[in-house]
């Protein structure tokens, strides 16, 4: 089989490595990387059109399949086959499946969010670990949350490891990076109550009415939410901790709160 790229020193391969490792490069080029068959298929189903597709035939166990609506862009897209060692250089997975796409960075904003009634939004403030943010996004998609507002971010939402941890859920719902003050103003204008999760609260989360439109605000595991969100929260809740550890993983805490809202609304 004739491969298009067999050298890790190929300029295109070097550029992909920069996109993987450097947020500034992604922002400069306005591009993101999506690796993995399942993640690519979800991106396609959400309407994203790739700029470039790369595959390593030695690693790819199945071909990409497209709906009739998606085939409109298959031919014009730049495609390359690469050797296994080249793909392993650009991959950010331990066991790559031989598929990687380069996409224009998806664009969204607060004014494009369509809220349900009652609305449910997650405010994720200063989440520092890609795995935690990705897991929050998976929960948001599973629970049909209206949007995730990533405030004062410490990790890029388009970090390849966030995309991977979200299993592509980052493409399936509005995810907006926004400063806390702007997020709060939008929530208030949308008539949403802010529920802050904090171990210092007196009220247990399951005792609070979540049937009206609410935004569930969660912060870092070490320091929690900042004073800004604590001061502007309409209600503060805690998740009971019965052991010696005084905090839960932020993605687990978020899932508990979101599904309590769904339980009450059902």
N, C-alpha and C positions, 0 to 999 in steps of 0.2 A: 504494500500500500504506500502510495506517495503522500507524504505529509507536507503541509505548507510551512510549518515552523518546527525545526528540530534543535535549535540552539537557544539555551537560556539567555544568551547575550543579545538576542534579537531586540531591536529598539522597542518594538511593540510590547514584548514581554517585560522589559524593564519598566515601561510606562505603567503596565498593569500592576506590577509590584508596588510602584509608588502610590497608585490609587488605593491599593489595599492598606498600605501602612500610614498614609499621610492625609489627615483631614484637610489640610491646606491645599493639597494637590486636587482632592476631590472637589473642593469649593472652587478652585481656580478653573478647572476644566468643566465644572458643572456635570460631573459624571459619578455614577455609583457602580459597584460590582455586585452581582447576584450570582452565587454559586450553588449548584445543586439542581437536580431534575425537578423535584417537587417545588422548590422556591421559584424556579423559572416558570413553571406551569401556572403557579398562582399569580405571578407578576403578569403573565400574558392574559390570564382570565380577568385581571383587574384593569386591562386596557393599556398596560405599559408596552412600549415598542422599543426593542433593543437597538442600539447602534451597531454592536458587534456581538457575535456568538463564537465561542471557541469550544472545541470538543477534542478529547483525547480518545480515539477509537479503542485503545487498549484498556481504557477504564470504563467507557460508557457501555452499560449493559443493555440499554434500550434507547431508541431514537425519540426525539421530541415529537409530539403529536399536536396538531393544531385543529381548532374548530374552523368552520368555513369562514367565519368572520375574521379569524386571525391570519389566514393564509394570504390576505391582501398585502402583508408586508414581508412575507418570508423571502421572496426572491431578492428584493433590493437590499436586504440586510447583509452587511459584511460578515463573512464566515471564514473561519480558519480551522484546520485540523492541526493538532500539535502532538508531539511525542509525549510519552508518559512522564519523562523526567522534566520536560518543560512545564507540563500541567502541574506537577507537584511543586514546582517553583512558584507558580502564581496562586496555588490553592491556599486557603486558610483552614482547611479541614484535615483531620488525621487520616480519614479514609475517603478521599475524593471520588465522586462518581463520574468524573470526566466531562462535566458541563459547566460552563461559566459564561455569563452575559455581561456586557457593559451597556448601561442605560443612562439616558439623560436623567438628572435628578428630578424626581416627582415634585410638583409644586402644589401647595395648598396654603390656606390662610383662614383666619377666624371667620371672615365674612362668607366663606364658601361652605361652612359647616351647616348641615341641615339637622336640626334637633327634632327628636321624637317628642311625644307628649304622653307621659312625663319623660323628661330628658335624663340621661345618665352620662356623666363625663368623668374622666379620670384626670387629675392634676398630679403629675409626677415631677416633684421638685428636686433638682440637683442629684438625680440618680447617677451614681458613679460607675456602676459595673454594667457592661454590655449585656451580660446574661440576665441580670435583673430587669433591665428595661425591655429586653426581648420577651421575657416571660410575662411581664405586665401587658405587652401588646398582644400576646397569645390569649391571655384572659379576656382582654377587651374585645377581641374578635369573637371569641367563643360566646361571650355574654351579650354580643351586639351592642356594645357601648357606642354612644354617638361619636365620641372623639376622645383622643388623648392629647392633653396639653403638656408638653415637656418644657417646664419652666427652669430658667437659670441652669441650662444643661451642663453637666460635667462629662458627658459622653455624647458623641455625635450620633444622631438617630440613623445616619446612613453608614455608620461603622459596619463593615462586613459582618462582624460578630454579633451586632444587634440584629441585623437582617437574618442571620443564621439562627440565633436564639429565638427569634419571633416566628421562625418557620415560614417567613414571608407574610405574616400577618400585618407587618408595617405597610404593606401595599393595600390591604383590604379595608382600611378605615382611615378617617382623617387623623393625621398625626402632625401637630403644629408645634414648632419651637417658638416660644414667646416669653417675654419678660413677665415676671410675676404681676407687676402692676397692671399691665395690659390684659393679662389673663383675667384678673379679678374684675376689672372694669367690664370686660365682655360677659363674664358670668353674671354680674349684677344686672347688666342691661338685658340679659336673657332670662332674668327673674329666676335664677338658680341659687339655692342655698348651698353653702360651702360646708362640707363635713370634714373635719380634720381628724386624722388618726394620730393619737399620741398616748404613750403609756401613762402620762400624768393625768389623763381625763378621769372623771368620776363615773361617767355614764358608760355602761357596757353597750357595745355596738348593736347588739340584737334587740335592745330595748328602745332604740331610737326609730322614729317613723322615717322611712326612706321612700315612701310611696309618691311623694312630690318630686319635682325636678331637683336633682342634687348633683354636686360635683364632689367626688371623693378625692381628698388631697392627702398624698403620702410623701414622705421625705426620706432622707438618708437613714441608714440603719444605725449609724453612730451618733448622729445629732438630731435626727428627726426633722420636722418642718421648722423653717425659720420663724422668727418673731412676726414677720409680716403676715404669714398665713395663720399663725396662731391668733394674732390680734383681730384678723378679719373673718375668722371662721364663725359661722352661725351656730355650729354645734361641734363639740369635741367628744370623741369616743375612744374607748380603749378596747383592746382584745384581751380577755383574761389570760394571765400567765400563771400557771399553777406550779411550775417547776422552779428551778434555780436560775434559769436564763431569763433575762428581763426584756428580750425583744425577739420578734419573729423576722424571718427574711421578708424584705419589703414586698416582693412579688407574691408571697404567700398571704401576707396581710391584705394586700390589695384584692386578691381573689376572694378571700373571706368576706370582705366588705361588699364587693360587687355582687357576689351571689346572694348575700343577705338582701340586698336591694331587689334582686330578681325574685327571691322567695316571697318577700312581702308583696310585690306587685302581681304575683300569680294568684 
